[in-house]
Amino acid sequence: MLKFTTKSVIFLALLSALFSFAKFDHCRNSGWATPDVYVHACYSDLPALFGDRGLITHSWPYSSSTNAVEYPPGTAMVMWATSWLVPNPRSGYTRYFDINAALIALLFIGAVLLVAKMNPRFWYLLPLSPAVVASLYINWDLWAVISAVSAIYYFDRKRYDLSALILGVSIATKFYPIVLLLPVVLIFYRNREVKKLLRYSLYSLGTWLILNLPFIVTTPTGWWRFFKLNSNRGADFGSLWFGLNLFGVRLSNLNYFATISFLVGAAAFTYYFFLLKKSPTLAQVAFFIVVIFTSTSKVYSPQYVLWLTPLAILAMPHSYRGLLLRRDFWIWQAGEGIYHLAVWEYLAQYTQSHFGLPEKAYALSIFIRLATTFWFAARLIQASSTRELTPQDLEFLSNESGGYA
């Protein structure tokens, strides 16, 4: 097996981060002008919300009940703290982007190192995934991604208290990692470790509450705006529901349908989990529950590929069957890439751009993305469910040498 060093992992991750920065450089140089941000697919929330949410004047993120940042406190504090590093706020959009992009690049390098440690065979898929590279600086998602992966890392090493604390921090940063509690609960329940289940839940949710409580007490309406927006929003970009809308299928009670769809998916996941002959690790099953969550949500932003890709790599079997899954991984990533380009060109038609992607074509990109995601998930299940070792598996295992130094 080819052996990788820490230096080579850092080098490839840094190279990918620089490629991503180059993708956003056109918008950076043009002052984030419209329609350039869509035509050149370099839109970023980093400078957009710097002005739109009052961070340009260092306003407290939750001071307004109508214009508070639409993120949990972990992300909000990063947004606010980095605004103080801009010496001239009125002309500091580029500086604000650069500061946050530098931090995100460091987080990405850390995430790649962590994935390499957990799956030394397939870690390189993360920095080489075009959709991942294209999405690094759209938002602050990497803060939650690295903490969620860290929680999985420590959980699988049975350092449950530390994992629970980190997961609580991750939930307080982006909230999507809360769905990881489902496989955590199932793993403990299957292993008949109810006390550990209760302790883990208490630590993770307790950490989330402790981090949120100061904002709940001092600026409750601003803090609540994140939850209110998610509850009141209709079918939004990238979601199954938005794609159906564009084809004329409109559901009147979307919260109901989205919730039921997630619950049905979670029940199917639970059924699959208990069909497995032995209890899997959290790294092996986390991808599936996040796929269910994103595919049934009312919004499916392009940067959600950052949530899924590390988990997908961790779920890939450390065997010859894992090697066979690389084709399916790239099929999925191709679907992500198609959607990444489509969403910006679709938005371009609502600006002063002379061209843009028609509605039906954009809707088709949504379904292509979902189909390729489900395809890869199905292939993962098939590969993971096959227990018999093939001659190729035996040869692979005999050559396995750890791979990470």
Buried (B, 14 or more C-beta within 10 A) or exposed (E): EEEBEEEEBBEBBBEBBEBBBEBBEBBBEEEBEBBBBBBBBBBBBBBBBBBEBBBBEEBBBBBBBEBBBBBBBBBBBBBBEBBEEBEEBEEBBBBBBBBBBEBBBBBBBBBBBBBBBBBBBBBBBBBBBBBBBBBBBBBBBBBBBBBBBBBBBBBBEEEBEBBBBBBBBBBBBBBBBBBBBBBBBBBBBBEEBEEBBEBBBEBBBEBBEEBBEEBEEEBEEBBBBBEBEBEEBBBBBBBBBBBBBBEEEEBEEBBEBBEEBBEEBBEEBBEBBEEBEEBBBBBBBBBBBBBBBBBBBBBBBBBBBBBBBBBBBBBBBBBBBBBBBEEBBBBBBBBBBBBBBBBBBBBBBEBEBEEBBEBEEBBBBBBBBBEBBBBBBEBBBEBBEEEEEEEEBEEBEEEEEEBBE
